[in-house]
Amino acid sequence: MSNSKKLLLYFIMLLAFASTSLSLATDLLSQDERAVKPIAPPEVMPPPVLSGSYEVDAVELNVKIEGQKAQVLLRQTIRNTSKSPIELDFLAPLPLDGQVAGLTLVSNGKELVGKLYDKDEAFKVYRQIVETLKDPALIEYAGRSLFRARVFPVAPGQKTTLELSMDYLLPKDNQRVDFNFPLAGPLSKGKVIGLQEVMVSVKGSGLSGVYSPLEGAQVTSIGDGGYRAEYKLNDSPPLGSFPLFYQLDSGPVGALVLSHRPQADEDGFFLFLADPAADPPGQKEEKMGKTVIFVLDRSGSMNGIKFTQAQQALKFVLERLDEKDNFNLVDFSDSASLFKPESLAMNQENRKAAAAYVDNLRAGGGTNVGQALSSGLGLVNKGQPTYLVFLTDGQPTTGTTNEDKLLGLASSLNTDRGAVIFSFGVGFDVNARLLDRLSSQGAGFSTFVGEDESIESRVSSFFTKLTSPALTKPKLTVSSPVNRLIPSVLPDLFKGSQVTAVGRYPKGGPATFTLSGDYGNNPMTYTYTATLSDQPVPGGDFLARLWAQRRIGELIEQIDSQKGEKDNSELVTELVALSKRYGILTPYTSFLALEDQSIFNEMELNTQTRSNLNKLQDVVGERANRQRQWKVDAKSTIAAAPAPKPSQSKIAEAREMAAMTDEMVADSSASYVPPTILAGRTFFQKKGQLVESEITEEGLKNHKKVKRFSEEYFKLAKELGPEQAVLLSQNQPVVFNFQGASYLVDD
């Protein structure tokens, strides 16, 4: 065989940061087993690989942060499943901001020598690989610094563990610190990684407001003022990066303000996060108590396992009340009964007596919601924050049964937000809209427990968050003009929990955030200064999506509360525009996930959405419950950047949304392709192309064509920069706007 033909057998296995980027090699071997040209002279190429495959068993990131200093350890486990050795060219794109030092790569205990490229050198490396392999995936990392090292051959059937460690000085803006670490290599697209696990511990002086926008990320306090952020995925596509934000030296009740202005001609977006990590000044030894009123439905429909679980949930609450707390129990069927005429202080004697009372309750009779609310709200303790937990499985059948009259009754009894109301709807026979509106006007939220779900676990999970109140009846004001602050009424703050508000602002600059409320009977006021950005902020795109999702939940609540009695055309128009622009599918706009659905005919989109919104008239049944639960989640969600899921799961998710309104489900052949989010922009799959949601029909027809891998293509990549270059990394035609023009990038 000639040398030139032998060269055709050489395969370049590329391993990118965190996910190892070996996927390209497998893709090349599996797709017609094509050979590719080498990217280096033959004398330094790895030996020929005639066939080969591999698995990425695990990617684990462990980070220890003290103030701004981070120690990063990335561990990756690769298994060669082929019959030949494989040798790797390891590429590690580094973070955009901050200072990296002390880079070390260890393979199975042996340290490997690598080279660090600056951004300009790295662009040449990326370009050479992209041009050679005719795969655009790496182009999104062009513009970053790069660490590169040779990994010794991995024998057939052998696992190799790669450990990349570094010291990383995180960037700081005033007192805010950002950690955004690239994990997934672009050449790993299409691969499924067995385990992806992230563990980040953070400590620092005055640390607070620790927050990750990644869906599924868990942030918990670990004592001594520290926090831990955790994230885990099994059998999933690679995670792009792990973002984390926190505040240092932030005062008695920590706050974090993040802001981002996508373009100069539109509003910016901000997130305000309050974290009561410390006791208010002068209140160190005093713990604020609370009053908990549990209102339990014991009508005949509750009989059986549901009532047994409700009893266990109630006893769980009783066991976890503090001695500074007060409580009482209301049980109701045709009429309401009280454990005691008035609220009691919690002590061992009262706890034992209440538990015995709960055990002796029996289910039977009708459902008198009006009398239950009157009895429960009559126990409000003006000297303590009061929380009313209302649990029912049915509709009002005796006494007052009209929805509006019941809401009016609750409003008249619950003046000045005397009690925060939390509703639990059990099963599918409840009036979902009544419970949802009841909680909303009572500054709480509603939860719907399915027929096969555990009442006990849902109530206990909820109550563990209601530990020690830190600030009740909070209000947030901002010195600068802001638009659409959501929520308009903040929930109470508890130690160990976080409260967030999102909003829009017309102009950047210094702003003072004032958070006021009560600590017991003592008024408290906290002020924070921040600078609202007047330009795009790297990694800040999630703020716009977070605001949009909250706003969509708010719009659906307004439409739901109107009960079809008013013209809601303006609300529907705004809902459709937000859903399309930010790629936030709702049960009422899930048709956008259909590949043959036009996104240009606004009138048609609004008509379809309005038709689907009519399903909100269902107030009883599974669909009624699911619609309200979706709305509650949309209003309160923190996450704006969806966790990566296999495409089939995304399709199933789109179908699940559609099922809430019984739309399109019958057509199992419908082509569902959920939106793709690239650099904060939304793209829809339309007739074989990824089309940006902001493209007009005219822009789709009259665009500049850019051939992939051409000189113009790489020039455009540099102009887009590392934040936007991901637009060019797709393996299909992409249509998008840039600097006032529309572009089509294709082969």
GIBEL-V453365 format. One record per residue. RES is the residue in one letter. PHI is phi as a letter, one per 20 degrees, with the letter a starting at -180 (* if undefined). PSI is psi in whole degrees, -180 to 180 (NA if undefined). BURIAL is b if it has 24 or more other ideal C-beta (glycine too) atoms within 12 Angstrom, else e. Layout:
res,phi,psi,burial
RES,PHI,PSI,BURIAL
RES,PHI,PSI,BURIAL
This chain:
res,phi,psi,burial
M,*,134,e
S,f,159,e
N,f,-37,e
S,f,-37,e
K,f,-35,e
K,f,-37,e
L,f,-29,e
L,f,-15,e
L,e,-7,b
Y,f,131,b
F,d,134,b
I,e,115,b
M,e,117,b
L,d,133,b
L,d,111,b
A,e,170,b
F,g,131,b
A,m,-42,b
S,d,0,b
T,m,-14,b
S,l,22,b
L,f,-8,b
S,f,-31,b
L,f,-41,b
A,f,-45,b
T,f,-41,b
D,f,-42,b
L,f,-39,b
L,f,-33,b
S,e,-24,e
Q,e,90,e
D,m,11,e
E,l,50,e
R,f,147,e
A,e,156,b
V,c,162,b
K,f,147,e
P,f,157,b
I,d,6,b
A,b,162,e
P,g,150,e
P,g,-32,e
E,f,-18,e
V,d,8,e
M,f,153,b
P,f,164,b
P,f,161,e
P,g,143,b
V,d,110,b
L,f,-34,e
S,b,161,e
G,r,154,b
S,b,165,b
Y,b,166,b
E,c,144,b
V,e,101,b
D,f,-40,b
A,b,147,b
V,c,119,b
E,c,129,b
L,d,124,b
N,c,122,b
V,c,134,b
K,d,119,b
I,d,130,b
E,c,107,e
G,m,-109,b
Q,d,-6,b
K,e,128,b
A,c,137,b
Q,d,118,b
V,d,131,b
L,c,118,b
L,d,120,b
R,d,130,b
Q,c,135,b
T,d,120,b
I,d,139,b
R,c,122,b
N,e,111,b
T,e,9,b
S,e,-179,b
K,e,6,e
S,c,156,b
P,f,151,b
I,c,143,b
E,c,142,b
L,d,142,b
D,d,102,b
F,e,123,b
L,d,125,b
A,c,97,b
P,f,135,b
L,e,163,b
P,g,153,b
L,f,-37,b
D,d,166,b
G,n,174,b
Q,d,128,e
V,d,136,b
A,b,164,e
G,m,37,e
L,f,129,b
T,c,132,b
L,d,126,b
V,c,130,b
S,d,113,b
N,l,44,e
G,n,-5,e
K,d,125,e
E,f,136,e
L,d,147,b
V,e,133,e
G,c,175,b
K,c,140,e
L,d,124,b
Y,d,140,b
D,f,180,e
K,f,-41,e
D,f,-43,e
E,f,-41,e
A,f,-36,b
F,f,-38,b
K,f,-40,e
V,f,-48,b
Y,g,-44,b
R,f,-42,b
Q,f,-42,b
I,f,-43,b
V,f,-44,b
E,f,-39,b
T,f,-45,b
L,e,-5,b
K,l,42,b
D,c,124,b
P,e,-2,b
A,g,-39,b
L,f,-17,b
I,f,-26,b
E,f,-17,b
Y,e,-6,b
A,f,130,b
G,o,-8,b
R,d,160,b
S,f,163,b
L,b,135,b
F,d,131,b
R,c,136,b
A,b,152,b
R,e,130,b
V,d,131,b
F,f,159,b
P,g,142,b
V,d,120,b
A,f,157,e
P,g,133,e
G,m,-2,e
Q,e,148,b
K,e,146,e
T,c,137,b
T,d,121,b
L,d,130,b
E,c,115,b
L,d,120,b
S,c,150,b
M,a,160,b
D,d,139,e
Y,c,119,b
L,e,115,b
L,f,146,b
P,f,149,e
K,c,132,e
D,d,109,b
N,l,-116,e
Q,d,5,b
R,e,135,b
V,d,136,b
D,d,133,b
F,c,115,b
N,c,102,b
F,d,126,b
P,f,127,b
L,d,-45,b
A,e,134,b
G,e,143,b
P,f,-25,b
L,f,1,b
S,e,4,b
K,g,136,b
G,n,-12,b
K,e,155,b
V,d,124,b
I,e,132,b
G,g,-51,b
L,c,130,b
Q,c,122,b
E,c,133,b
V,c,134,b
M,c,116,b
V,c,121,b
S,d,138,b
V,c,130,b
K,c,155,b
G,r,163,b
S,f,122,e
G,m,32,b
L,f,136,b
S,a,176,b
G,m,33,b
V,f,124,b
Y,b,135,b
S,c,130,b
P,f,-1,b
L,f,126,b
E,f,128,b
G,n,-10,b
A,f,135,b
Q,d,126,b
V,d,122,b
T,c,152,e
S,f,138,b
I,d,17,e
G,n,163,e
D,l,31,e
G,m,9,b
G,d,165,b
Y,c,157,b
R,c,132,b
A,d,131,b
E,c,148,b
Y,b,140,b
K,b,136,b
L,c,141,b
N,d,136,e
D,l,58,e
S,c,160,b
P,f,160,b
P,f,142,b
L,f,130,b
G,f,-50,b
S,a,167,b
F,d,109,b
P,e,143,b
L,b,139,b
F,c,147,b
Y,b,166,b
Q,d,141,b
L,d,148,b
D,l,57,e
S,d,-3,b
G,n,-174,b
P,f,-39,b
V,d,105,b
G,f,147,b
A,c,150,b
L,c,131,b
V,c,121,b
L,d,139,b
S,b,158,b
H,a,130,b
R,d,104,b
P,g,-42,b
Q,b,156,e
A,f,-26,e
D,e,15,e
E,c,165,e
D,f,155,b
G,e,172,b
F,c,142,b
F,c,155,b
L,c,126,b
F,d,123,b
L,c,124,b
A,d,134,b
D,c,96,b
P,f,75,b
A,e,-19,b
A,c,163,b
D,f,146,e
P,g,155,b
P,g,132,e
G,m,1,e
Q,d,19,b
K,g,-44,e
E,e,-9,e
E,d,125,e
K,d,128,e
M,f,129,b
G,e,177,b
K,b,162,b
T,d,128,b
V,d,122,b
I,d,117,b
F,d,119,b
V,d,113,b
L,d,127,b
D,f,121,b
R,c,35,b
S,f,170,b
G,g,-32,e
S,f,-17,b
M,e,-9,b
N,f,142,e
G,o,-148,e
I,f,-33,e
K,f,-45,b
F,f,-37,b
T,f,-44,e
Q,f,-40,b
A,f,-39,b
Q,f,-43,b
Q,f,-38,b
A,f,-41,b
L,f,-41,b
K,f,-31,b
F,f,-44,b
V,f,-45,b
L,g,-40,b
E,f,-25,e
R,d,6,b
L,f,144,b
D,e,163,b
E,f,-18,e
K,e,-6,b
D,e,157,b
N,d,160,b
F,b,167,b
N,a,165,b
L,c,136,b
V,c,125,b
D,d,145,b
F,b,149,b
S,b,-106,b
D,f,-26,b
S,b,172,e
A,d,145,b
S,c,152,b
L,d,145,b
F,f,-47,b
K,c,156,e
P,f,-27,e
E,b,170,e
S,f,147,b
L,d,152,b
A,f,142,b
M,e,122,b
N,b,176,e
Q,f,-38,e
E,f,-47,e
N,f,-35,b
R,f,-44,b
K,f,-42,e
A,f,-38,e
A,f,-41,b
A,f,-40,b
A,f,-38,e
Y,f,-43,b
V,f,-43,b
D,f,-29,e
N,e,-4,e
L,f,145,b
R,c,147,e
A,e,142,b
G,r,148,e
G,o,-169,b
G,e,-161,b
T,c,99,b
N,d,84,b
V,f,-39,b
G,g,-47,b
Q,f,-34,b
A,f,-44,b
L,f,-41,b
S,f,-44,b
S,f,-44,b
G,f,-47,b
L,f,-15,b
G,f,-6,b
L,d,11,b
V,g,133,b
N,e,110,b
K,f,-20,e
G,e,-6,e
Q,c,155,b
P,f,135,b
T,d,135,b
Y,c,122,b
L,d,119,b
V,d,112,b
F,d,117,b
L,c,122,b
T,b,157,b
D,d,7,b
G,b,-178,b
Q,e,158,b
P,f,126,b
T,c,-18,b
T,c,161,e
G,m,-143,b
T,f,124,e
T,d,-12,e
N,f,130,e
E,g,-49,b
D,f,-37,e
K,f,-36,e
L,f,-40,b
L,f,-39,b
G,f,-39,e
L,f,-47,b
A,f,-39,b
S,f,-41,b
S,f,-31,e
L,e,-25,b
N,d,58,b
T,f,151,e
D,l,35,e
R,l,49,b
G,f,-36,b
A,c,141,b
V,e,129,b
I,d,128,b
F,d,124,b
S,d,138,b
F,c,114,b
G,e,124,b
V,d,125,b
G,m,-168,b
F,d,8,b
D,e,2,b
V,f,158,b
N,e,95,b
A,f,-39,b
R,f,-39,b
L,f,-49,b
L,f,-40,b
D,f,-45,b
R,f,-35,b
L,f,-47,b
S,f,-39,b
S,f,-46,b
Q,f,-17,b
G,e,16,b
A,m,21,b
G,d,-148,b
F,b,164,b
S,d,151,b
T,c,138,b
F,d,123,b
V,d,120,b
G,f,168,e
E,g,-35,e
D,d,6,e
E,e,161,b
S,e,119,e
I,f,-43,b
E,g,-46,b
S,f,-36,e
R,f,-43,b
V,f,-43,b
S,f,-39,b
S,f,-40,e
F,f,-46,b
F,f,-27,b
T,f,-20,e
K,e,-19,b
L,e,66,b
T,e,-97,b
S,d,117,b
P,f,138,b
A,d,-29,b
L,b,120,b
T,d,154,b
K,l,49,b
P,f,150,b
K,c,142,b
L,c,128,b
T,c,150,b
V,c,135,b
S,f,-33,e
S,e,155,b
P,f,133,e
V,c,154,b
N,d,141,e
R,l,56,b
L,f,125,b
I,c,128,b
P,e,158,b
S,f,-28,e
V,d,116,b
L,f,145,b
P,f,163,b
D,f,149,b
L,e,139,b
F,c,148,b
K,f,134,b
G,n,-4,b
S,d,174,b
Q,c,145,b
V,c,139,b
T,c,152,b
A,c,142,b
V,c,154,b
G,a,179,b
R,c,154,b
Y,c,142,b
P,e,-22,e
K,b,137,e
G,f,176,b
G,p,-178,e
P,f,142,e
A,b,145,b
T,d,124,e
F,d,124,b
T,d,118,b
L,d,120,b
S,c,161,e
G,r,-161,b
D,c,141,b
Y,d,97,b
G,m,-125,b
N,e,8,e
N,d,121,e
P,f,137,e
M,c,144,b
T,c,132,b
Y,c,140,b
T,c,145,e
Y,c,139,b
T,d,141,e
A,b,163,b
T,d,117,b
L,f,124,b
S,f,142,b
D,d,12,b
Q,b,170,e
P,f,144,b
V,d,129,b
P,g,129,b
G,m,4,b
G,e,3,b
D,f,-28,b
F,f,-23,b
L,f,-40,b
A,f,-42,b
R,f,-37,b
L,f,-47,b
W,f,-44,b
A,f,-40,b
Q,f,-43,b
R,f,-42,b
R,f,-39,b
I,f,-44,b
G,g,-38,b
E,f,-41,b
L,f,-44,b
I,f,-35,b
E,f,-41,b
Q,f,-44,b
I,f,-40,b
D,f,-42,b
S,f,-23,b
Q,f,-19,b
K,l,32,e
G,m,11,e
E,e,-11,e
K,c,161,e
D,f,118,e
N,d,26,b
S,f,-40,e
E,f,-40,e
L,f,-41,b
V,f,-43,b
T,g,-44,b
E,f,-40,b
L,f,-47,b
V,f,-43,b
A,f,-43,b
L,f,-43,b
S,f,-42,b
K,f,-45,b
R,f,-42,b
Y,d,4,b
G,m,31,b
I,e,98,b
L,f,140,b
T,c,168,b
P,g,-16,b
Y,d,-11,b
T,c,19,b
S,f,-16,b
F,f,-18,b
L,f,-22,b
A,f,-2,b
L,e,130,b
E,f,-30,b
D,e,9,e
Q,e,123,b
S,f,143,e
I,d,11,b
F,d,-27,e
N,e,91,e
E,f,-39,e
M,f,-42,e
E,f,-41,e
L,f,-43,b
N,f,-39,b
T,f,-44,e
Q,f,-42,b
T,f,-44,b
R,f,-39,b
S,f,-43,e
N,f,-37,b
L,f,-19,b
N,f,-21,b
K,f,-15,b
L,f,-13,b
Q,f,-14,e
D,f,118,b
V,d,-11,b
V,c,141,b
G,o,172,b
E,f,-45,b
R,f,-39,b
A,f,-45,b
N,f,-47,b
R,f,-38,b
Q,f,-44,b
R,f,-38,b
Q,f,-39,b
W,f,-43,b
K,f,-44,b
V,g,-45,b
D,f,-40,b
A,f,-36,b
K,f,-31,b
S,d,-5,b
T,f,142,b
I,e,-36,b
A,f,137,b
A,c,-20,b
A,d,106,b
P,f,142,b
A,f,144,b
P,f,139,b
K,c,154,e
P,g,148,e
S,g,-35,e
Q,f,-34,e
S,f,-38,e
K,f,-40,b
I,f,-43,b
A,f,-37,e
E,f,-41,b
A,f,-41,b
R,f,-38,b
E,f,-42,b
M,f,-45,b
A,f,-35,b
A,f,-25,b
M,f,-27,b
T,d,14,b
D,l,28,b
E,e,137,b
M,m,-4,b
V,f,-34,e
A,f,-28,e
D,e,87,e
S,f,-14,e
S,e,-3,e
A,g,140,e
S,e,99,e
Y,e,121,b
V,c,99,b
P,g,157,b
P,g,151,b
T,d,131,b
I,d,118,b
L,c,119,b
A,l,39,b
G,n,0,b
R,d,153,b
T,d,132,b
F,c,138,b
F,d,141,b
Q,f,114,b
K,c,108,b
K,l,50,e
G,n,3,e
Q,c,149,b
L,e,115,b
V,d,125,b
E,f,140,b
S,f,-24,b
E,e,-4,b
I,f,139,b
T,e,166,e
E,f,-35,e
E,f,-42,e
G,f,-31,e
L,f,-32,b
K,e,-40,e
N,d,92,e
H,c,164,b
K,e,129,e
K,e,131,e
V,c,119,b
K,f,130,e
R,f,137,b
F,m,9,b
S,e,172,e
E,f,-39,e
E,f,-34,e
Y,f,-47,b
F,f,-31,b
K,f,-43,e
L,f,-37,b
A,f,-42,b
K,f,-40,e
E,f,-37,e
L,f,-35,b
G,n,169,b
P,f,-25,b
E,f,-31,b
Q,d,-10,b
A,f,-17,b
V,g,-21,b
L,f,-24,b
L,e,1,b
S,e,8,b
Q,e,150,b
N,e,35,b
Q,b,165,b
P,g,138,b
V,c,134,b
V,d,125,b
F,b,166,b
N,e,144,b
F,b,123,b
Q,l,47,e
G,n,5,e
A,c,158,e
S,d,140,b
Y,c,142,b
L,d,117,b
V,d,122,b
D,b,171,b
D,f,NA,e
